[in-house]
Amino acid sequence: MTNSNDTLAFSQFVRNMWLRNCEEREAYNEALLDLKEYSKINIEFLLDKYWSQGYGDLYWDYDRQEYVDECYLLGVPETGVYL
């Protein structure tokens, strides 16, 4: 996340995902997690889902451990690397 708008958007996204998780857990009679615990356990999933929904043109580069654009993956010069 690069600025406060991104941070706020991600926080809202995590909260919405947590609420959906609570509904799911209630339906299966499972113990509910508090928001902090849910976030800690699922941070990788949440980041991947957030970026794939909000920034569908970026891809996770496992070697670099960051999101990159398609041009970067294809080796086109002068491309941006994100995050």
trRosetta pair geometry for C-beta under 8 A, 3 or more apart (Angstrom, degrees):
i j d omega theta_ij theta_ji phi_ij phi_ji
1 6 3.9 175 -153 119 90 120
1 7 5.0 111 153 -70 150 67
1 10 5.8 -90 -82 -10 135 144
1 83 7.8 24 -17 -117 28 93
2 6 5.6 79 40 10 62 153
2 83 7.5 -127 -55 -101 94 52
3 6 5.3 102 55 10 64 100
3 7 7.1 -121 109 -4 36 93
4 7 5.3 -53 -145 38 38 115
4 8 6.1 39 156 -20 69 104
5 8 5.8 -53 -146 38 29 109
5 9 6.2 30 154 -18 64 108
6 9 5.7 -56 -145 39 30 111
6 10 6.2 28 157 -18 65 107
7 10 5.9 -55 -146 37 28 108
7 11 6.3 30 154 -20 63 107
8 11 5.6 -54 -147 35 31 113
8 12 6.4 30 155 -17 64 105
9 12 5.8 -55 -150 37 30 110
9 13 6.3 34 151 -21 64 107
9 54 7.3 102 145 -115 133 157
10 13 5.4 -53 -147 36 34 116
10 14 6.3 35 154 -20 67 103
10 50 5.8 40 -123 -158 84 158
11 14 5.8 -52 -147 35 30 110
11 15 6.4 31 153 -19 63 106
12 15 5.7 -54 -148 36 32 113
12 16 6.4 32 154 -18 65 105
13 16 5.9 -57 -151 37 30 110
13 17 6.4 27 153 -16 65 107
13 46 7.4 136 119 -172 106 97
13 50 5.1 98 128 -110 159 107
13 53 8.0 164 -138 67 134 136
13 54 7.8 -78 -82 -38 150 130
14 17 5.7 -56 -147 39 31 110
14 18 6.2 35 152 -23 65 106
14 35 7.6 92 134 -168 104 98
14 38 8.0 146 177 107 94 106
14 39 5.6 35 -174 -104 134 105
14 46 5.6 36 -105 -162 89 143
14 50 7.8 -25 -57 -69 74 131
15 18 5.6 -53 -147 35 31 114
15 19 6.5 33 154 -20 64 103
15 35 6.7 -6 -110 -133 71 129
16 19 5.7 -51 -149 33 32 112
16 20 6.6 33 152 -16 63 103
17 20 5.7 -53 -152 37 34 112
17 21 6.3 38 148 -22 65 105
17 38 7.9 176 108 149 92 127
17 42 7.7 -145 131 114 132 145
17 46 6.2 178 68 -116 164 99
17 49 7.3 110 -99 92 144 147
18 21 5.4 -53 -148 35 33 115
18 22 6.5 39 151 -24 65 100
18 33 7.6 -110 -148 86 96 99
18 35 5.1 29 -160 -117 167 77
18 38 4.8 119 -118 97 100 157
18 39 7.2 -34 -74 -54 123 79
19 22 5.5 -47 -150 30 34 115
19 23 6.7 36 151 -18 63 101
20 23 5.7 -52 -154 34 35 113
20 24 6.4 36 149 -19 65 106
21 24 5.5 -54 -149 37 34 115
21 25 6.2 32 154 -18 67 107
21 33 7.0 -28 126 43 130 110
21 38 6.0 148 79 -142 156 136
22 25 5.8 -56 -144 39 29 109
22 26 6.3 32 155 -21 64 106
22 32 5.3 32 -130 -135 86 113
22 33 7.8 -126 -83 47 76 68
23 26 5.8 -55 -149 35 29 112
23 27 6.5 31 153 -22 63 106
24 27 5.8 -56 -153 32 30 113
24 28 6.7 4 157 3 64 109
25 28 6.1 -69 -147 51 31 95
25 30 4.1 -95 -156 72 83 102
25 31 7.0 -58 178 79 129 27
25 32 5.4 144 99 -93 143 62
25 33 7.4 164 -51 2 165 80
26 29 7.4 27 -171 -78 32 34
26 30 7.8 -84 -50 46 21 69
26 32 7.1 14 -61 -73 81 107
33 37 4.5 -130 -172 92 102 113
33 38 4.2 132 107 -62 127 86
33 41 7.1 -80 -150 18 160 138
34 37 5.0 86 55 14 76 104
34 38 6.9 -145 91 -7 33 92
35 38 5.7 -57 -144 39 28 112
35 39 6.2 29 159 -20 65 108
36 39 5.9 -56 -148 36 27 111
36 40 6.3 25 156 -19 63 109
37 40 5.8 -56 -146 36 30 111
37 41 6.2 24 159 -15 66 110
38 41 6.1 -62 -147 40 26 106
38 42 6.0 -18 170 19 64 119
39 42 6.6 -83 -136 56 19 85
39 43 6.2 50 165 -76 64 83
39 46 6.9 -25 -138 -6 65 164
40 43 6.4 -16 -145 -34 22 109
42 45 4.6 -56 -171 49 86 116
42 46 5.3 90 125 -29 94 101
43 46 5.6 -58 -141 39 29 112
43 47 6.2 28 162 -18 66 106
44 47 5.9 -54 -146 36 28 109
44 48 6.3 27 156 -16 63 108
45 48 5.9 -60 -149 39 28 110
45 49 6.1 21 158 -15 66 112
46 49 5.9 -58 -141 41 27 108
46 50 6.0 30 159 -21 65 110
47 50 5.8 -55 -142 36 27 112
47 51 6.2 16 164 -9 64 110
48 51 6.3 -64 -146 42 24 102
48 52 6.0 17 161 -15 64 114
48 60 6.9 -35 -115 -45 90 145
49 52 5.9 -59 -140 40 26 107
49 53 6.2 19 162 -13 63 112
50 53 6.2 -67 -150 40 23 103
50 54 5.9 -10 168 9 64 118
51 54 6.3 -67 -126 54 26 92
51 55 5.0 -40 -165 50 68 109
51 58 6.1 -75 172 79 109 123
51 60 7.6 106 92 -62 145 95
51 67 5.9 -138 -168 -89 148 147
52 55 7.4 -51 -83 65 13 65
52 56 6.2 50 -176 -104 50 64
53 56 7.1 -4 -147 -63 11 89
55 58 4.5 5 136 15 112 119
55 67 7.0 50 109 173 140 154
55 82 7.7 -141 176 116 154 165
57 69 6.3 8 136 -137 96 85
57 70 6.5 -75 -178 -17 83 106
58 67 4.3 30 164 175 128 116
58 68 6.7 147 -157 69 81 22
58 69 6.0 -57 -105 -89 67 54
58 82 5.9 -60 -124 46 137 142
59 67 6.8 147 70 -153 28 70
59 68 5.9 -35 65 65 81 75
59 69 7.5 99 18 -143 85 13
59 70 6.8 89 -7 -81 121 60
59 73 6.0 12 58 -52 142 140
60 66 7.8 -171 -146 109 60 18
60 67 5.9 -44 -92 -96 54 67
61 64 4.2 21 106 37 123 106
61 65 7.3 -64 91 -8 76 18
61 66 6.0 -8 51 64 102 61
61 67 7.2 146 7 -121 83 16
61 68 4.8 36 -27 3 125 122
61 72 7.6 -73 -58 117 141 125
61 73 7.3 -161 -87 -88 106 90
62 65 7.0 24 -164 -75 32 55
64 68 6.8 69 58 -41 146 124
64 81 7.3 -99 157 -152 156 133
66 81 6.2 56 111 172 133 104
66 82 6.9 179 160 81 102 53
66 83 4.9 -169 -155 81 96 103
67 81 7.9 145 90 -175 51 63
67 82 4.7 -37 89 78 98 105
67 83 5.0 80 30 10 95 123
68 72 4.0 -102 174 79 118 145
68 73 6.1 137 105 -48 121 81
68 79 7.6 62 -175 129 96 122
68 81 5.2 -32 -109 -126 88 74
68 82 6.6 173 -96 25 31 81
69 72 5.2 106 58 3 67 102
69 73 7.5 -131 105 -2 41 89
69 79 5.7 -139 63 -179 113 115
69 80 6.0 59 0 65 126 80
69 81 7.8 -129 8 -95 80 36
69 82 7.0 90 -39 -13 83 111
70 73 5.6 -56 -155 36 39 112
70 74 6.3 27 152 -12 70 109
71 74 5.8 -63 -146 44 32 105
71 76 4.0 -69 -170 55 91 125
71 79 3.9 -175 102 -103 113 136
72 75 7.7 43 178 -68 30 24
72 76 7.3 -76 -65 50 25 79
72 79 4.3 -156 -65 108 73 138
72 80 7.3 -87 -53 72 120 35
72 81 6.0 104 -110 -83 156 76
76 79 5.5 89 84 -44 89 122
